Amino acid sequence: MKNITPTKDQLAMRNDIIELLRKYKHLRADEILAIVSNMVGQIIALQDQRKMTPEMAMKLVVANIQAGNETAIRNSFSTTLGRA
C-alpha cells in the first residue's frame, strides 16, 4: 500500500477529529479506542464491496495504523491529545 499526501480536506477532517478527541479526553484511552474502532468497523461495512472487499479494507486499516504509530513515535503525538 503506497503512502499518499493528504489533501487539504483530509487534513481538515483529521484536525477536526483530533479536536473532538480533546473534548472527550476525560474518557479512558481504552474507551476511546473501543469507540473509534467500532466506528471503523461501521465504515468498513458501508464500503461498496464491488470496489473494496473487507480484506482490502482491513489491509488499508492495518497500513494506516502502522503509519499512525510511526507518526506518533516521531512527533510525540500522545502529548498532543493530552494523553501519556
Buried (B, 14 or more C-beta within 10 A) or exposed (E): EEEEEEEEEEEEEEEEEEEEBEEEEEEEEEEBEEEEEEEBEEEBEEBEEEEEEEEBBEEBBEEEEEEEEEEBEEEEBEEEBEEE
